[in-house]
Amino acid sequence: MNRRDFLLLRRIDQKRVVELSCQRLYMRYVEAAGGAALARRRQTAGEDAPWFSGEPPAHLDPPSWDVLLRDLRRELAGADVVRVAEHEWIADEAFRQELEGVLGELRGRNVEVELVTSP
């Protein structure tokens, strides 16, 4: 996972500040959900069967949501401040619960969590 997809890291007053883009993270969430559904369709359609001529179909599956969450937790582990930008993208209930779980863990470790309003 490329953290530049939804994290912006910087130092301000000797604090490690991480800006988390909810829009970009939500897009990765939807992509992961779509990738899981596509993999299930491939299995039931028999697309994983052996091929005999030509090139096999390209399977470029995105990482699962569990992998994305694990990587997000690891990236945020050293942060002193997490600024949550574009939080209007947290409308999906399942996505909101997952993200609130991560942010709750950060608050439990005394990481400052700020909601940044869009201009």
PDB file as gemmi writes it, atoms N, CA and C in Angstrom:
CRYST1    1.000    1.000    1.000  90.00  90.00  90.00 P 1                      
ATOM      1  N   MET A   1       0.845  -1.172   0.000  1.00  0.00           N  
ATOM      2  CA  MET A   1       0.000   0.000   0.000  1.00  0.00           C  
ATOM      3  C   MET A   1       0.892   1.236   0.000  1.00  0.00           C  
ATOM      4  N   ASN A   2       0.527   2.201  -0.774  1.00  0.00           N  
ATOM      5  CA  ASN A   2       1.253   3.447  -0.848  1.00  0.00           C  
ATOM      6  C   ASN A   2       0.603   4.452   0.089  1.00  0.00           C  
ATOM      7  N   ARG A   3       1.292   4.791   1.158  1.00  0.00           N  
ATOM      8  CA  ARG A   3       0.686   5.681   2.148  1.00  0.00           C  
ATOM      9  C   ARG A   3       0.408   7.060   1.580  1.00  0.00           C  
ATOM     10  N   ARG A   4       1.072   7.425   0.491  1.00  0.00           N  
ATOM     11  CA  ARG A   4       0.807   8.726  -0.113  1.00  0.00           C  
ATOM     12  C   ARG A   4      -0.595   8.803  -0.684  1.00  0.00           C  
ATOM     13  N   ASP A   5      -1.240   7.655  -0.804  1.00  0.00           N  
ATOM     14  CA  ASP A   5      -2.594   7.649  -1.331  1.00  0.00           C  
ATOM     15  C   ASP A   5      -3.567   8.397  -0.423  1.00  0.00           C  
ATOM     16  N   PHE A   6      -3.348   8.340   0.887  1.00  0.00           N  
ATOM     17  CA  PHE A   6      -4.294   9.018   1.769  1.00  0.00           C  
ATOM     18  C   PHE A   6      -3.658   9.598   3.025  1.00  0.00           C  
ATOM     19  N   LEU A   7      -2.344   9.566   3.147  1.00  0.00           N  
ATOM     20  CA  LEU A   7      -1.671  10.147   4.299  1.00  0.00           C  
ATOM     21  C   LEU A   7      -0.683  11.216   3.855  1.00  0.00           C  
ATOM     22  N   LEU A   8      -0.634  12.306   4.593  1.00  0.00           N  
ATOM     23  CA  LEU A   8       0.353  13.351   4.378  1.00  0.00           C  
ATOM     24  C   LEU A   8       1.098  13.511   5.694  1.00  0.00           C  
ATOM     25  N   LEU A   9       2.398  13.247   5.674  1.00  0.00           N  
ATOM     26  CA  LEU A   9       3.198  13.296   6.893  1.00  0.00           C  
ATOM     27  C   LEU A   9       4.019  14.574   6.925  1.00  0.00           C  
ATOM     28  N   ARG A  10       4.100  15.210   8.097  1.00  0.00           N  
ATOM     29  CA  ARG A  10       4.939  16.388   8.273  1.00  0.00           C  
ATOM     30  C   ARG A  10       5.253  16.573   9.753  1.00  0.00           C  
ATOM     31  N   ARG A  11       6.218  17.409  10.030  1.00  0.00           N  
ATOM     32  CA  ARG A  11       6.576  17.735  11.410  1.00  0.00           C  
ATOM     33  C   ARG A  11       6.257  19.199  11.662  1.00  0.00           C  
ATOM     34  N   ILE A  12       5.552  19.456  12.768  1.00  0.00           N  
ATOM     35  CA  ILE A  12       5.234  20.819  13.182  1.00  0.00           C  
ATOM     36  C   ILE A  12       5.551  20.913  14.672  1.00  0.00           C  
ATOM     37  N   ASP A  13       6.426  21.847  15.020  1.00  0.00           N  
ATOM     38  CA  ASP A  13       6.824  22.042  16.421  1.00  0.00           C  
ATOM     39  C   ASP A  13       7.246  20.726  17.067  1.00  0.00           C  
ATOM     40  N   GLN A  14       8.118  19.993  16.404  1.00  0.00           N  
ATOM     41  CA  GLN A  14       8.659  18.725  16.895  1.00  0.00           C  
ATOM     42  C   GLN A  14       7.610  17.630  17.080  1.00  0.00           C  
ATOM     43  N   LYS A  15       6.417  17.827  16.560  1.00  0.00           N  
ATOM     44  CA  LYS A  15       5.377  16.808  16.616  1.00  0.00           C  
ATOM     45  C   LYS A  15       5.220  16.190  15.234  1.00  0.00           C  
ATOM     46  N   ARG A  16       4.977  14.911  15.209  1.00  0.00           N  
ATOM     47  CA  ARG A  16       4.721  14.234  13.937  1.00  0.00           C  
ATOM     48  C   ARG A  16       3.222  14.357  13.658  1.00  0.00           C  
ATOM     49  N   VAL A  17       2.899  15.136  12.634  1.00  0.00           N  
ATOM     50  CA  VAL A  17       1.512  15.406  12.268  1.00  0.00           C  
ATOM     51  C   VAL A  17       1.189  14.606  11.008  1.00  0.00           C  
ATOM     52  N   VAL A  18       0.091  13.882  11.066  1.00  0.00           N  
ATOM     53  CA  VAL A  18      -0.357  13.091   9.921  1.00  0.00           C  
ATOM     54  C   VAL A  18      -1.726  13.594   9.509  1.00  0.00           C  
ATOM     55  N   GLU A  19      -1.857  13.942   8.227  1.00  0.00           N  
ATOM     56  CA  GLU A  19      -3.158  14.342   7.708  1.00  0.00           C  
ATOM     57  C   GLU A  19      -3.738  13.150   6.959  1.00  0.00           C  
ATOM     58  N   LEU A  20      -4.921  12.738   7.375  1.00  0.00           N  
ATOM     59  CA  LEU A  20      -5.600  11.578   6.810  1.00  0.00           C  
ATOM     60  C   LEU A  20      -6.746  12.047   5.927  1.00  0.00           C  
ATOM     61  N   SER A  21      -6.688  11.720   4.644  1.00  0.00           N  
ATOM     62  CA  SER A  21      -7.738  12.091   3.701  1.00  0.00           C  
ATOM     63  C   SER A  21      -8.822  11.017   3.712  1.00  0.00           C  
ATOM     64  N   CYS A  22      -9.981  11.348   4.244  1.00  0.00           N  
ATOM     65  CA  CYS A  22     -11.087  10.387   4.284  1.00  0.00           C  
ATOM     66  C   CYS A  22     -11.604  10.075   2.886  1.00  0.00           C  
ATOM     67  N   GLN A  23     -11.539  11.043   1.983  1.00  0.00           N  
ATOM     68  CA  GLN A  23     -11.985  10.794   0.615  1.00  0.00           C  
ATOM     69  C   GLN A  23     -11.139   9.708  -0.025  1.00  0.00           C  
ATOM     70  N   ARG A  24      -9.838   9.849   0.048  1.00  0.00           N  
ATOM     71  CA  ARG A  24      -8.957   8.865  -0.574  1.00  0.00           C  
ATOM     72  C   ARG A  24      -9.035   7.521   0.128  1.00  0.00           C  
ATOM     73  N   LEU A  25      -9.135   7.544   1.454  1.00  0.00           N  
ATOM     74  CA  LEU A  25      -9.245   6.291   2.194  1.00  0.00           C  
ATOM     75  C   LEU A  25     -10.558   5.587   1.861  1.00  0.00           C  
ATOM     76  N   TYR A  26     -11.641   6.348   1.725  1.00  0.00           N  
ATOM     77  CA  TYR A  26     -12.928   5.744   1.374  1.00  0.00           C  
ATOM     78  C   TYR A  26     -12.868   5.121  -0.019  1.00  0.00           C  
ATOM     79  N   MET A  27     -12.173   5.770  -0.950  1.00  0.00           N  
ATOM     80  CA  MET A  27     -12.031   5.198  -2.288  1.00  0.00           C  
ATOM     81  C   MET A  27     -11.289   3.858  -2.226  1.00  0.00           C  
ATOM     82  N   ARG A  28     -10.281   3.782  -1.375  1.00  0.00           N  
ATOM     83  CA  ARG A  28      -9.557   2.507  -1.212  1.00  0.00           C  
ATOM     84  C   ARG A  28     -10.459   1.468  -0.555  1.00  0.00           C  
ATOM     85  N   TYR A  29     -11.321   1.904   0.366  1.00  0.00           N  
ATOM     86  CA  TYR A  29     -12.277   1.006   1.024  1.00  0.00           C  
ATOM     87  C   TYR A  29     -13.238   0.403  -0.005  1.00  0.00           C  
ATOM     88  N   VAL A  30     -13.776   1.250  -0.872  1.00  0.00           N  
ATOM     89  CA  VAL A  30     -14.700   0.783  -1.912  1.00  0.00           C  
ATOM     90  C   VAL A  30     -13.971  -0.127  -2.892  1.00  0.00           C  
ATOM     91  N   GLU A  31     -12.754   0.234  -3.236  1.00  0.00           N  
ATOM     92  CA  GLU A  31     -11.950  -0.593  -4.147  1.00  0.00           C  
ATOM     93  C   GLU A  31     -11.692  -1.970  -3.546  1.00  0.00           C  
ATOM     94  N   ALA A  32     -11.392  -2.019  -2.247  1.00  0.00           N  
ATOM     95  CA  ALA A  32     -11.151  -3.294  -1.577  1.00  0.00           C  
ATOM     96  C   ALA A  32     -12.415  -4.144  -1.548  1.00  0.00           C  
ATOM     97  N   ALA A  33     -13.557  -3.519  -1.289  1.00  0.00           N  
ATOM     98  CA  ALA A  33     -14.827  -4.254  -1.273  1.00  0.00           C  
ATOM     99  C   ALA A  33     -15.151  -4.780  -2.665  1.00  0.00           C  
ATOM    100  N   GLY A  34     -14.910  -3.978  -3.689  1.00  0.00           N  
ATOM    101  CA  GLY A  34     -15.151  -4.405  -5.066  1.00  0.00           C  
ATOM    102  C   GLY A  34     -14.211  -5.520  -5.486  1.00  0.00           C  
ATOM    103  N   GLY A  35     -12.965  -5.460  -5.019  1.00  0.00           N  
ATOM    104  CA  GLY A  35     -11.996  -6.507  -5.334  1.00  0.00           C  
ATOM    105  C   GLY A  35     -12.387  -7.838  -4.727  1.00  0.00           C  
ATOM    106  N   ALA A  36     -12.928  -7.805  -3.520  1.00  0.00           N  
ATOM    107  CA  ALA A  36     -13.375  -9.045  -2.870  1.00  0.00           C  
ATOM    108  C   ALA A  36     -14.561  -9.639  -3.620  1.00  0.00           C  
ATOM    109  N   ALA A  37     -15.473  -8.787  -4.057  1.00  0.00           N  
ATOM    110  CA  ALA A  37     -16.636  -9.273  -4.810  1.00  0.00           C  
ATOM    111  C   ALA A  37     -16.199  -9.841  -6.155  1.00  0.00           C  
ATOM    112  N   LEU A  38     -15.243  -9.202  -6.803  1.00  0.00           N  
ATOM    113  CA  LEU A  38     -14.745  -9.686  -8.082  1.00  0.00           C  
ATOM    114  C   LEU A  38     -14.064 -11.040  -7.936  1.00  0.00           C  
ATOM    115  N   ALA A  39     -13.286 -11.210  -6.877  1.00  0.00           N  
ATOM    116  CA  ALA A  39     -12.626 -12.499  -6.642  1.00  0.00           C  
ATOM    117  C   ALA A  39     -13.654 -13.608  -6.438  1.00  0.00           C  
ATOM    118  N   ARG A  40     -14.741 -13.304  -5.718  1.00  0.00           N  
ATOM    119  CA  ARG A  40     -15.798 -14.309  -5.524  1.00  0.00           C  
ATOM    120  C   ARG A  40     -16.459 -14.670  -6.849  1.00  0.00           C  
ATOM    121  N   ARG A  41     -16.697 -13.673  -7.701  1.00  0.00           N  
ATOM    122  CA  ARG A  41     -17.306 -13.943  -9.013  1.00  0.00           C  
ATOM    123  C   ARG A  41     -16.385 -14.793  -9.881  1.00  0.00           C  
ATOM    124  N   ARG A  42     -15.084 -14.527  -9.819  1.00  0.00           N  
ATOM    125  CA  ARG A  42     -14.129 -15.312 -10.600  1.00  0.00           C  
ATOM    126  C   ARG A  42     -14.153 -16.775 -10.187  1.00  0.00           C  
ATOM    127  N   GLN A  43     -14.221 -17.010  -8.887  1.00  0.00           N  
ATOM    128  CA  GLN A  43     -14.228 -18.390  -8.394  1.00  0.00           C  
ATOM    129  C   GLN A  43     -15.479 -19.123  -8.847  1.00  0.00           C  
ATOM    130  N   THR A  44     -16.636 -18.479  -8.774  1.00  0.00           N  
ATOM    131  CA  THR A  44     -17.874 -19.158  -9.157  1.00  0.00           C  
ATOM    132  C   THR A  44     -17.990 -19.301 -10.670  1.00  0.00           C  
ATOM    133  N   ALA A  45     -17.350 -18.396 -11.430  1.00  0.00           N  
ATOM    134  CA  ALA A  45     -17.414 -18.476 -12.891  1.00  0.00           C  
ATOM    135  C   ALA A  45     -16.357 -19.411 -13.457  1.00  0.00           C  
ATOM    136  N   GLY A  46     -15.447 -19.887 -12.612  1.00  0.00           N  
ATOM    137  CA  GLY A  46     -14.407 -20.799 -13.070  1.00  0.00           C  
ATOM    138  C   GLY A  46     -13.296 -20.115 -13.839  1.00  0.00           C  
ATOM    139  N   GLU A  47     -13.121 -18.815 -13.646  1.00  0.00           N  
ATOM    140  CA  GLU A  47     -12.053 -18.105 -14.356  1.00  0.00           C  
ATOM    141  C   GLU A  47     -10.672 -18.513 -13.886  1.00  0.00           C  
ATOM    142  N   ASP A  48     -10.576 -19.146 -12.753  1.00  0.00           N  
ATOM    143  CA  ASP A  48      -9.275 -19.571 -12.264  1.00  0.00           C  
ATOM    144  C   ASP A  48      -8.895 -20.942 -12.809  1.00  0.00           C  
ATOM    145  N   ALA A  49      -9.691 -21.451 -13.738  1.00  0.00           N  
ATOM    146  CA  ALA A  49      -9.391 -22.738 -14.355  1.00  0.00           C  
ATOM    147  C   ALA A  49      -8.143 -22.594 -15.226  1.00  0.00           C  
ATOM    148  N   PRO A  50      -7.448 -23.708 -15.501  1.00  0.00           N  
ATOM    149  CA  PRO A  50      -6.232 -23.632 -16.326  1.00  0.00           C  
ATOM    150  C   PRO A  50      -6.541 -23.077 -17.716  1.00  0.00           C  
ATOM    151  N   TRP A  51      -5.607 -22.345 -18.261  1.00  0.00           N  
ATOM    152  CA  TRP A  51      -5.757 -21.813 -19.610  1.00  0.00           C  
ATOM    153  C   TRP A  51      -4.783 -22.557 -20.513  1.00  0.00           C  
ATOM    154  N   PHE A  52      -5.100 -22.663 -21.779  1.00  0.00           N  
ATOM    155  CA  PHE A  52      -4.293 -23.489 -22.665  1.00  0.00           C  
ATOM    156  C   PHE A  52      -3.677 -22.724 -23.829  1.00  0.00           C  
ATOM    157  N   SER A  53      -4.173 -21.572 -24.150  1.00  0.00           N  
ATOM    158  CA  SER A  53      -3.559 -20.798 -25.227  1.00  0.00           C  
ATOM    159  C   SER A  53      -3.713 -19.322 -24.905  1.00  0.00           C  
ATOM    160  N   GLY A  54      -2.797 -18.558 -25.396  1.00  0.00           N  
ATOM    161  CA  GLY A  54      -2.848 -17.132 -25.136  1.00  0.00           C  
ATOM    162  C   GLY A  54      -2.379 -16.814 -23.727  1.00  0.00           C  
ATOM    163  N   GLU A  55      -2.597 -15.600 -23.307  1.00  0.00           N  
ATOM    164  CA  GLU A  55      -2.192 -15.178 -21.971  1.00  0.00           C  
ATOM    165  C   GLU A  55      -3.337 -15.364 -20.995  1.00  0.00           C  
ATOM    166  N   PRO A  56      -3.000 -15.658 -19.750  1.00  0.00           N  
ATOM    167  CA  PRO A  56      -4.065 -15.763 -18.747  1.00  0.00           C  
ATOM    168  C   PRO A  56      -4.660 -14.385 -18.494  1.00  0.00           C  
ATOM    169  N   PRO A  57      -5.886 -14.329 -17.981  1.00  0.00           N  
ATOM    170  CA  PRO A  57      -6.478 -13.019 -17.692  1.00  0.00           C  
ATOM    171  C   PRO A  57      -5.683 -12.302 -16.601  1.00  0.00           C  
ATOM    172  N   ALA A  58      -5.605 -10.999 -16.721  1.00  0.00           N  
ATOM    173  CA  ALA A  58      -4.900 -10.195 -15.722  1.00  0.00           C  
ATOM    174  C   ALA A  58      -5.743 -10.120 -14.451  1.00  0.00           C  
ATOM    175  N   HIS A  59      -5.155 -10.496 -13.348  1.00  0.00           N  
ATOM    176  CA  HIS A  59      -5.831 -10.409 -12.057  1.00  0.00           C  
ATOM    177  C   HIS A  59      -5.069  -9.407 -11.205  1.00  0.00           C  
ATOM    178  N   LEU A  60      -5.544  -8.200 -11.198  1.00  0.00           N  
ATOM    179  CA  LEU A  60      -4.911  -7.140 -10.426  1.00  0.00           C  
ATOM    180  C   LEU A  60      -5.808  -6.786  -9.257  1.00  0.00           C  
ATOM    181  N   ASP A  61      -5.868  -7.671  -8.294  1.00  0.00           N  
ATOM    182  CA  ASP A  61      -6.757  -7.470  -7.160  1.00  0.00           C  
ATOM    183  C   ASP A  61      -6.174  -6.453  -6.193  1.00  0.00           C  
ATOM    184  N   PRO A  62      -6.991  -5.499  -5.753  1.00  0.00           N  
ATOM    185  CA  PRO A  62      -6.519  -4.535  -4.758  1.00  0.00           C  
ATOM    186  C   PRO A  62      -6.346  -5.236  -3.415  1.00  0.00           C  
ATOM    187  N   PRO A  63      -5.556  -4.647  -2.522  1.00  0.00           N  
ATOM    188  CA  PRO A  63      -5.406  -5.259  -1.199  1.00  0.00           C  
ATOM    189  C   PRO A  63      -6.744  -5.284  -0.469  1.00  0.00           C  
ATOM    190  N   SER A  64      -6.910  -6.249   0.405  1.00  0.00           N  
ATOM    191  CA  SER A  64      -8.159  -6.349   1.167  1.00  0.00           C  
ATOM    192  C   SER A  64      -8.245  -5.199   2.165  1.00  0.00           C  
ATOM    193  N   TRP A  65      -9.444  -4.959   2.659  1.00  0.00           N  
ATOM    194  CA  TRP A  65      -9.656  -3.891   3.638  1.00  0.00           C  
ATOM    195  C   TRP A  65      -8.896  -4.198   4.922  1.00  0.00           C  
ATOM    196  N   ASP A  66      -8.806  -5.463   5.296  1.00  0.00           N  
ATOM    197  CA  ASP A  66      -8.047  -5.831   6.500  1.00  0.00           C  
ATOM    198  C   ASP A  66      -6.579  -5.443   6.360  1.00  0.00           C  
ATOM    199  N   VAL A  67      -6.019  -5.664   5.173  1.00  0.00           N  
ATOM    200  CA  VAL A  67      -4.626  -5.286   4.925  1.00  0.00           C  
ATOM    201  C   VAL A  67      -4.478  -3.765   4.974  1.00  0.00           C  
ATOM    202  N   LEU A  68      -5.427  -3.053   4.379  1.00  0.00           N  
ATOM    203  CA  LEU A  68      -5.378  -1.589   4.421  1.00  0.00           C  
ATOM    204  C   LEU A  68      -5.451  -1.064   5.852  1.00  0.00           C  
ATOM    205  N   LEU A  69      -6.336  -1.638   6.664  1.00  0.00           N  
ATOM    206  CA  LEU A  69      -6.447  -1.207   8.062  1.00  0.00           C  
ATOM    207  C   LEU A  69      -5.174  -1.498   8.843  1.00  0.00           C  
ATOM    208  N   ARG A  70      -4.607  -2.668   8.614  1.00  0.00           N  
ATOM    209  CA  ARG A  70      -3.361  -3.022   9.302  1.00  0.00           C  
ATOM    210  C   ARG A  70      -2.263  -2.025   8.945  1.00  0.00           C  
ATOM    211  N   ASP A  71      -2.135  -1.707   7.654  1.00  0.00           N  
ATOM    212  CA  ASP A  71      -1.117  -0.756   7.210  1.00  0.00           C  
ATOM    213  C   ASP A  71      -1.395   0.650   7.738  1.00  0.00           C  
ATOM    214  N   LEU A  72      -2.668   1.039   7.786  1.00  0.00           N  
ATOM    215  CA  LEU A  72      -3.031   2.351   8.318  1.00  0.00           C  
ATOM    216  C   LEU A  72      -2.651   2.457   9.792  1.00  0.00           C  
ATOM    217  N   ARG A  73      -2.966   1.428  10.558  1.00  0.00           N  
ATOM    218  CA  ARG A  73      -2.597   1.432  11.983  1.00  0.00           C  
ATOM    219  C   ARG A  73      -1.085   1.550  12.155  1.00  0.00           C  
ATOM    220  N   ARG A  74      -0.338   0.838  11.329  1.00  0.00           N  
ATOM    221  CA  ARG A  74       1.126   0.878  11.424  1.00  0.00           C  
ATOM    222  C   ARG A  74       1.643   2.270  11.072  1.00  0.00           C  
ATOM    223  N   GLU A  75       1.088   2.883  10.034  1.00  0.00           N  
ATOM    224  CA  GLU A  75       1.534   4.211   9.624  1.00  0.00           C  
ATOM    225  C   GLU A  75       1.203   5.284  10.661  1.00  0.00           C  
ATOM    226  N   LEU A  76       0.082   5.119  11.358  1.00  0.00           N  
ATOM    227  CA  LEU A  76      -0.332   6.116  12.346  1.00  0.00           C  
ATOM    228  C   LEU A  76       0.279   5.876  13.723  1.00  0.00           C  
ATOM    229  N   ALA A  77       0.992   4.770  13.883  1.00  0.00           N  
ATOM    230  CA  ALA A  77       1.514   4.390  15.201  1.00  0.00           C  
ATOM    231  C   ALA A  77       2.431   5.450  15.808  1.00  0.00           C  
ATOM    232  N   GLY A  78       3.249   6.109  15.022  1.00  0.00           N  
ATOM    233  CA  GLY A  78       4.188   7.084  15.565  1.00  0.00           C  
ATOM    234  C   GLY A  78       3.694   8.513  15.543  1.00  0.00           C  
ATOM    235  N   ALA A  79       2.453   8.730  15.205  1.00  0.00           N  
ATOM    236  CA  ALA A  79       1.925  10.094  15.083  1.00  0.00           C  
ATOM    237  C   ALA A  79       1.643  10.695  16.454  1.00  0.00           C  
ATOM    238  N   ASP A  80       1.863  11.997  16.545  1.00  0.00           N  
ATOM    239  CA  ASP A  80       1.483  12.750  17.737  1.00  0.00           C  
ATOM    240  C   ASP A  80       0.127  13.423  17.530  1.00  0.00           C  
ATOM    241  N   VAL A  81      -0.129  13.817  16.274  1.00  0.00           N  
ATOM    242  CA  VAL A  81      -1.376  14.484  15.905  1.00  0.00           C  
ATOM    243  C   VAL A  81      -1.874  13.868  14.597  1.00  0.00           C  
ATOM    244  N   VAL A  82      -3.164  13.522  14.549  1.00  0.00           N  
ATOM    245  CA  VAL A  82      -3.784  13.039  13.313  1.00  0.00           C  
ATOM    246  C   VAL A  82      -4.884  14.029  12.951  1.00  0.00           C  
ATOM    247  N   ARG A  83      -4.738  14.619  11.784  1.00  0.00           N  
ATOM    248  CA  ARG A  83      -5.747  15.558  11.285  1.00  0.00           C  
ATOM    249  C   ARG A  83      -6.597  14.824  10.254  1.00  0.00           C  
ATOM    250  N   VAL A  84      -7.876  14.697  10.554  1.00  0.00           N  
ATOM    251  CA  VAL A  84      -8.808  13.976   9.693  1.00  0.00           C  
ATOM    252  C   VAL A  84      -9.463  14.988   8.764  1.00  0.00           C  
ATOM    253  N   ALA A  85      -9.097  14.932   7.484  1.00  0.00           N  
ATOM    254  CA  ALA A  85      -9.617  15.861   6.488  1.00  0.00           C  
ATOM    255  C   ALA A  85     -10.724  15.192   5.685  1.00  0.00           C  
ATOM    256  N   GLU A  86     -11.589  16.011   5.154  1.00  0.00           N  
ATOM    257  CA  GLU A  86     -12.681  15.554   4.286  1.00  0.00           C  
ATOM    258  C   GLU A  86     -13.567  14.531   4.998  1.00  0.00           C  
ATOM    259  N   HIS A  87     -13.875  14.803   6.270  1.00  0.00           N  
ATOM    260  CA  HIS A  87     -14.635  13.831   7.066  1.00  0.00           C  
ATOM    261  C   HIS A  87     -16.081  13.685   6.616  1.00  0.00           C  
ATOM    262  N   GLU A  88     -16.533  14.507   5.656  1.00  0.00           N  
ATOM    263  CA  GLU A  88     -17.877  14.312   5.107  1.00  0.00           C  
ATOM    264  C   GLU A  88     -17.973  13.003   4.320  1.00  0.00           C  
ATOM    265  N   TRP A  89     -16.827  12.393   4.001  1.00  0.00           N  
ATOM    266  CA  TRP A  89     -16.805  11.111   3.301  1.00  0.00           C  
ATOM    267  C   TRP A  89     -17.067   9.938   4.232  1.00  0.00           C  
ATOM    268  N   ILE A  90     -17.269  10.199   5.518  1.00  0.00           N  
ATOM    269  CA  ILE A  90     -17.511   9.122   6.483  1.00  0.00           C  
ATOM    270  C   ILE A  90     -19.013   8.889   6.612  1.00  0.00           C  
ATOM    271  N   ALA A  91     -19.731   8.894   5.515  1.00  0.00           N  
ATOM    272  CA  ALA A  91     -21.185   8.706   5.542  1.00  0.00           C  
ATOM    273  C   ALA A  91     -21.569   7.227   5.589  1.00  0.00           C  
ATOM    274  N   ASP A  92     -20.782   6.369   4.959  1.00  0.00           N  
ATOM    275  CA  ASP A  92     -21.060   4.932   4.948  1.00  0.00           C  
ATOM    276  C   ASP A  92     -20.876   4.381   6.364  1.00  0.00           C  
ATOM    277  N   GLU A  93     -21.890   3.698   6.885  1.00  0.00           N  
ATOM    278  CA  GLU A  93     -21.887   3.243   8.281  1.00  0.00           C  
ATOM    279  C   GLU A  93     -20.750   2.263   8.573  1.00  0.00           C  
ATOM    280  N   ALA A  94     -20.539   1.290   7.704  1.00  0.00           N  
ATOM    281  CA  ALA A  94     -19.483   0.302   7.936  1.00  0.00           C  
ATOM    282  C   ALA A  94     -18.106   0.970   7.913  1.00  0.00           C  
ATOM    283  N   PHE A  95     -17.900   1.868   6.967  1.00  0.00           N  
ATOM    284  CA  PHE A  95     -16.638   2.601   6.879  1.00  0.00           C  
ATOM    285  C   PHE A  95     -16.435   3.457   8.119  1.00  0.00           C  
ATOM    286  N   ARG A  96     -17.496   4.130   8.560  1.00  0.00           N  
ATOM    287  CA  ARG A  96     -17.409   4.985   9.751  1.00  0.00           C  
ATOM    288  C   ARG A  96     -17.008   4.184  10.974  1.00  0.00           C  
ATOM    289  N   GLN A  97     -17.621   3.021  11.163  1.00  0.00           N  
ATOM    290  CA  GLN A  97     -17.306   2.188  12.326  1.00  0.00           C  
ATOM    291  C   GLN A  97     -15.846   1.736  12.301  1.00  0.00           C  
ATOM    292  N   GLU A  98     -15.374   1.327  11.137  1.00  0.00           N  
ATOM    293  CA  GLU A  98     -13.976   0.890  11.015  1.00  0.00           C  
ATOM    294  C   GLU A  98     -13.026   2.045  11.338  1.00  0.00           C  
ATOM    295  N   LEU A  99     -13.299   3.212  10.759  1.00  0.00           N  
ATOM    296  CA  LEU A  99     -12.429   4.365  10.979  1.00  0.00           C  
ATOM    297  C   LEU A  99     -12.498   4.847  12.420  1.00  0.00           C  
ATOM    298  N   GLU A 100     -13.690   4.850  13.009  1.00  0.00           N  
ATOM    299  CA  GLU A 100     -13.820   5.258  14.413  1.00  0.00           C  
ATOM    300  C   GLU A 100     -13.047   4.307  15.331  1.00  0.00           C  
ATOM    301  N   GLY A 101     -13.012   3.032  14.976  1.00  0.00           N  
ATOM    302  CA  GLY A 101     -12.221   2.080  15.754  1.00  0.00           C  
ATOM    303  C   GLY A 101     -10.746   2.439  15.753  1.00  0.00           C  
ATOM    304  N   VAL A 102     -10.223   2.781  14.583  1.00  0.00           N  
ATOM    305  CA  VAL A 102      -8.815   3.178  14.463  1.00  0.00           C  
ATOM    306  C   VAL A 102      -8.563   4.477  15.224  1.00  0.00           C  
ATOM    307  N   LEU A 103      -9.445   5.472  15.052  1.00  0.00           N  
ATOM    308  CA  LEU A 103      -9.264   6.751  15.731  1.00  0.00           C  
ATOM    309  C   LEU A 103      -9.423   6.607  17.239  1.00  0.00           C  
ATOM    310  N   GLY A 104     -10.316   5.716  17.689  1.00  0.00           N  
ATOM    311  CA  GLY A 104     -10.471   5.449  19.116  1.00  0.00           C  
ATOM    312  C   GLY A 104      -9.205   4.853  19.717  1.00  0.00           C  
ATOM    313  N   GLU A 105      -8.562   3.957  18.978  1.00  0.00           N  
ATOM    314  CA  GLU A 105      -7.290   3.389  19.449  1.00  0.00           C  
ATOM    315  C   GLU A 105      -6.235   4.486  19.602  1.00  0.00           C  
ATOM    316  N   LEU A 106      -6.216   5.420  18.643  1.00  0.00           N  
ATOM    317  CA  LEU A 106      -5.253   6.518  18.711  1.00  0.00           C  
ATOM    318  C   LEU A 106      -5.521   7.402  19.922  1.00  0.00           C  
ATOM    319  N   ARG A 107      -6.790   7.730  20.143  1.00  0.00           N  
ATOM    320  CA  ARG A 107      -7.129   8.565  21.307  1.00  0.00           C  
ATOM    321  C   ARG A 107      -6.744   7.865  22.603  1.00  0.00           C  
ATOM    322  N   GLY A 108      -6.893   6.546  22.633  1.00  0.00           N  
ATOM    323  CA  GLY A 108      -6.514   5.769  23.808  1.00  0.00           C  
ATOM    324  C   GLY A 108      -5.017   5.824  24.090  1.00  0.00           C  
ATOM    325  N   ARG A 109      -4.236   6.098  23.053  1.00  0.00           N  
ATOM    326  CA  ARG A 109      -2.781   6.230  23.215  1.00  0.00           C  
ATOM    327  C   ARG A 109      -2.365   7.694  23.326  1.00  0.00           C  
ATOM    328  N   ASN A 110      -3.327   8.567  23.620  1.00  0.00           N  
ATOM    329  CA  ASN A 110      -3.104  10.008  23.802  1.00  0.00           C  
ATOM    330  C   ASN A 110      -2.603  10.701  22.545  1.00  0.00           C  
ATOM    331  N   VAL A 111      -3.015  10.206  21.390  1.00  0.00           N  
ATOM    332  CA  VAL A 111      -2.734  10.892  20.134  1.00  0.00           C  
ATOM    333  C   VAL A 111      -3.860  11.891  19.921  1.00  0.00           C  
ATOM    334  N   GLU A 112      -3.491  13.109  19.589  1.00  0.00           N  
ATOM    335  CA  GLU A 112      -4.489  14.154  19.353  1.00  0.00           C  
ATOM    336  C   GLU A 112      -5.132  13.933  17.986  1.00  0.00           C  
ATOM    337  N   VAL A 113      -6.458  13.815  17.946  1.00  0.00           N  
ATOM    338  CA  VAL A 113      -7.206  13.619  16.709  1.00  0.00           C  
ATOM    339  C   VAL A 113      -8.010  14.879  16.447  1.00  0.00           C  
ATOM    340  N   GLU A 114      -7.753  15.518  15.292  1.00  0.00           N  
ATOM    341  CA  GLU A 114      -8.445  16.761  14.940  1.00  0.00           C  
ATOM    342  C   GLU A 114      -9.258  16.548  13.672  1.00  0.00           C  
ATOM    343  N   LEU A 115     -10.481  17.047  13.669  1.00  0.00           N  
ATOM    344  CA  LEU A 115     -11.294  17.052  12.459  1.00  0.00           C  
ATOM    345  C   LEU A 115     -11.065  18.379  11.761  1.00  0.00           C  
ATOM    346  N   VAL A 116     -10.548  18.329  10.550  1.00  0.00           N  
ATOM    347  CA  VAL A 116     -10.233  19.538   9.794  1.00  0.00           C  
ATOM    348  C   VAL A 116     -11.406  19.828   8.875  1.00  0.00           C  
ATOM    349  N   THR A 117     -11.952  21.038   8.965  1.00  0.00           N  
ATOM    350  CA  THR A 117     -13.069  21.412   8.104  1.00  0.00           C  
ATOM    351  C   THR A 117     -12.550  21.897   6.762  1.00  0.00           C  
ATOM    352  N   SER A 118     -13.273  21.563   5.713  1.00  0.00           N  
ATOM    353  CA  SER A 118     -12.906  21.991   4.368  1.00  0.00           C  
ATOM    354  C   SER A 118     -13.254  23.462   4.186  1.00  0.00           C  
ATOM    355  N   PRO A 119     -12.416  24.187   3.443  1.00  0.00           N  
ATOM    356  CA  PRO A 119     -12.702  25.624   3.218  1.00  0.00           C  
ATOM    357  C   PRO A 119     -13.913  25.839   2.357  1.00  0.00           C  
TER     358      PRO A 119                                                      
END                                                                             
